[in-house]
Amino acid sequence: MNNLGAPAGAGPLVRAGSADDLKALDPLWRRFYEDQREQGMRSVVPNTGFAEWLAAMRPGLGRFAYLVVAEESGRLVGFVAGRVRAMPRHLGGEAAGWITEVWVEPSHRSRGVAAAMVGVSVDWFRGQGIRRIELQIVVGNDAARRLYARLGFAEELVQMVLERAD
C-alpha cells in the first residue's frame, strides 16, 4: 500500500520528499516554470533558477521548508514545495504556510496526484501549528483554481504587475 491507502500499483506513491530527492526535481521544476510562463506568468526564470531554488530549499528542508513527491516506478512524476513565512506584523505576524510550486507530469494528471500531494502538504503545515496556508495561481490556470477550490482554498487577492522598461 502507498501512503494514500491505495493498493500498490494503483498510482504514484505520494510521500514526504527528502534532500536526496532535490536534485532529481530539476527537469520537473523547469517544466513547472515553462508551463507557468505559457499560462501567463510574467516573471522570467533565469538559467540559474533551479540552482538558486535548490540552494534556498536545502538548508530549511524539514524545518521551514517542505517537499512532497509523487513517484512511480522509481521516477518522480510530481512534487509540491513550500515554506513557512511570517505574516506582516500589521496583519498579526503569525506564521503562514506558503505552497510555492505544485507540478504533476501531464501523463499523470486527472488521477488525484496533485490533490494527494497538496493534502500531505496541508497536513505538514498543520503539524507545524500553522492555520493559514497560501498559494498563488497564474491567471490562466483555471484547472488549478478548480482543484484548490475543491480542496477548500478560497480566493482572497488578485496580484497585479506593472513592468517598466528602463
QUICOR-V554130 format. One record per backbone hydrogen bond with DSSP energy under -1.0 kcal/mol. CO is the residue of the C=O (numbers start at 1). NH is the residue of the N-H. E is the energy in kcal/mol with one decimal. If there is no record, write none. Layout:
co = [CO:CO]
nh = [NH:NH]
e = [E:E]
//
This chain:
co = [2:6:7:13:15:18:22:23:25:26:27:28:29:30:31:32:33:34:35:36:37:39:46:48:49:50:51:52:53:54:60:60:60:64:65:66:67:68:69:70:70:71:72:75:77:78:79:80:81:81:82:83:85:88:88:89:94:96:97:98:101:103:105:106:112:113:114:115:116:117:118:119:120:121:122:123:125:125:126:132:134:138:140:141:142:143:144:145:146:147:148:149]
nh = [5:2:10:71:69:21:25:26:29:30:31:32:33:34:35:36:37:38:39:41:40:140:49:52:53:54:55:56:57:58:63:64:65:84:62:82:17:80:15:77:78:13:75:72:105:70:103:68:100:101:66:98:96:91:93:92:87:85:134:83:81:79:108:109:116:117:118:119:120:121:122:123:124:125:126:127:128:130:129:97:99:141:142:145:146:147:148:149:150:151:153:152]
e = [-1.9:-2.2:-2.2:-2.7:-2.8:-1.6:-1.5:-1.5:-3.4:-2.3:-2.1:-2.5:-2.0:-2.3:-2.6:-2.2:-2.1:-2.2:-1.5:-2.8:-1.5:-1.1:-2.3:-2.3:-2.7:-3.0:-2.2:-1.7:-2.4:-2.6:-2.5:-2.1:-2.1:-2.6:-3.3:-1.6:-3.6:-2.4:-2.6:-3.1:-1.1:-3.1:-1.7:-2.8:-3.1:-2.3:-2.7:-2.6:-2.0:-1.5:-2.0:-2.6:-3.5:-2.0:-2.0:-2.0:-3.2:-2.8:-3.1:-2.3:-2.2:-2.4:-2.5:-1.3:-2.2:-2.5:-2.8:-2.3:-2.1:-2.1:-2.9:-2.3:-2.1:-2.5:-2.7:-2.3:-1.1:-2.2:-1.9:-3.2:-3.0:-2.7:-1.4:-1.7:-2.3:-2.3:-2.8:-2.1:-2.3:-1.6:-2.6:-1.4]
//
